[in-house]
Amino acid sequence: MASKILDKYGNSVEQLSLVPSSGGVYDVIKNGTLIYSKKKQGRFPELEEIYELLES
């Protein structure tokens, strides 16, 4: 998913980090704000869903 985000947004992405974790954690953070949490939603996000959240 990270490579697809970088392909779509290119240099407009200031920082993109992948942080391995245990327990099924998958968080997406934009400008220091959590915009998606797999733990809270109970499912892995769809790529288009992440695009929408990043653009909002």
Backbone hydrogen bonds, N-H to C=O, Kabsch-Sander energy under -0.5 kcal/mol:
donor,donor_aa,acceptor,acceptor_aa,energy
5,I,1,M,-2.2
6,L,2,A,-2.4
7,D,3,S,-2.3
8,K,4,K,-2.1
9,Y,5,I,-2.8
10,G,6,L,-2.3
12,S,9,Y,-2.1
13,V,10,G,-1.4
14,E,12,S,-0.7
19,V,17,S,-0.5
25,V,22,S,-0.5
28,V,36,Y,-2.7
30,K,33,T,-2.9
33,T,30,K,-2.2
35,I,28,V,-3.2
36,Y,28,V,-1.5
38,K,26,Y,-2.4
41,Q,37,S,-2.8
42,G,38,K,-2.6
43,R,38,K,-0.6
50,I,46,E,-1.8
51,Y,47,L,-2.3
52,E,48,E,-2.3
53,L,49,E,-2.1
54,L,50,I,-2.6
55,E,51,Y,-2.0
56,S,52,E,-1.0
